[in-house]
């Protein structure tokens, strides 16, 4: 380790607990230790142990709800099953790490469901559509309204928190984190005036609105003792303009939720109650991209507000939100801005993130690209959490690297992400691998995709792949087209086709006048001051944002009824990008068909049959891609083993490309 990062490895005291370094693994959905049905989550525990092994000082589990969905029992009534987590806490401690169980009151109005969905699963909506007050609109289905909890029900929640904390203590946890004043979940809804119109002891004044988390903190300390750590997950500011409307970085707005002006008083009340640390960021589900920052957010996006709140409390403050730049993190600690570095997704991408920093191997860290495709989006699709750049997350046994007993001579055609990934993995398994790239650079279309200034993590990933494929011993043939004859002459045993995709060409008059999306991103085309982007998918909208930031007048034309109507894109990413387009005054035409590309712009027709010409100096085509599988077809019958991966098989994204590469590399 170089001296530059020494401060990241100094101890941190939280209450009576000493953490060996300043790294805190923040809670993530999907990293639970206890499933809602009452069963022990071995995968979740194994995940946590692996991150302790990777050097993380303090781990916080994914939220465990004290009133589990679909269960007739409260969490504290499931003690026998829960005690199996003792194996995990013992293993975490063996690596010198500490661990907190995050306890949650549940979703409240952030529950991603409507009444029909609940009834279809045999669940009573009245039990789960709860909130501080009657009539609060659901975040995802605003026409669905929630009922207010009775005073007795609130005290039942508090009781279960306290009893569950005692259970956690007996299972070897070092403390609990209360998912309380954070992200607009149920307890946070109690703390904010905009969502709490109660008239009992849990409503009205700020002290009353904070009574819910305060009673939990005091009760846990009384039952478990002062040395049992209690931290609070804390959103410094809600960043809400209204329900379902967030405030962008730098945007002038009136706070609808918890304001930066009110926040110091909130923090002091929590500290006075016995809270040992604030695990802090910003945001609510109405401004989801603050608590789950996409690549459009700057690194350290929550630092200003977290630094501010540190001035008002004496307890440690942890800052979360794109804090995975070690230089940024170290500088913040040196300047005394806060005490701990909260990281989550970077530990999905690379479980050895901390140890690699300690060794000074920063270029060896596989970076998180803030896409949310493998983590957040999968959870909301009802699937197991994973990672777009690391499919081994929660599939460690399936993807445990085992040396092959039958080494082969393998050719990989295409040096994009998929080609590099399958080549390095196959080489690490013991195969003799040759990689053929017909251009003079490795990376394929990802080189262009990573070019906007907000894609700095993509560029780090590209460098990581280029480094790893070279280190793995793969024979790299640049500026070489791997034809059937070339591959036959090499006498390979298997061929992996990773030739990507080709841009679609639409049968529209004047289409040849358009600038293809990748040509724009590579800087290979002159762009006028007025631009129409054809295609409102993710690529088209990112290009529109990039252009608008540069001061261009931009319009997006999309045939579908909404932009970024792409399965698997996280709502945090989609919502922020759409709000950025609105903020930069990008003109949006949905349900609109392009009829002709003219010299002065684009002739279009909307859903009602109304036609117009949208003026433009430049028209950029971002209408998608078709798989480039010509080589795969030509190789059929020539070699016994031919595999097609990534966009050459089915056009997708980084996650689908990398997953394909893993699957093929492990069967070669």
Secondary structure, 3 states (H helix, E strand, C coil): CCHHHHHHHCCEEECCEEECCCEEECCCCCCCCECCCCCECHHHHHHHHHHHHCCCCEEECCCEECCCCCCCCCHHHCHHHHHHHHHHHHHHHHCCCEEEEEEECCCHHHCCCCHHHHHHCCCCHHHHCEECCCCEECCCCCCCEEEECCHHHHHHHHHHHHHHHHHHHHCCCCEEEEEEECECCHHHHHHCHHHCCCCCCCCCCHHHHCHHHHHHHHHHHHHHCCCCEEEEEEECCCCEEECCEECCCCCCCCCCCCCHHHHHHHHHHHHHHCCCEEEEECCEHHHCCCCCCCCCCCCCCCHHHHHHHHCCCCCEEEEECCCCCHHHHHHHHHCCCCCEEEECHHHHHCCCHHHHHHHCCHHHCCCCCCCCCCCHHHHHCCCCCCCCCCCCCCCCCCCCCCCCCCCCEEEEECCEHHHHHHHHHHHHCCCEEEEECCCCCCECHHHHHCCCCCCHHHHHHHHHHHHHHHHCCCEEECCCCCCHHHHHHHCCCEEEECCCEEECCCCCECHHHCEEHHHHHCCCCCCCCEEEEECCCHHHHHHHHHHHHCCCEEEEECCCCCCCCCCCCCHHHHHHHHHHHHHCCCEEECCEEEEEEECCEEEEEECCCCEEEEECCEEEECCCEEECCHHHHHHECCECEEEECHHHCCCCCHHHHHHHHHHHHCCC
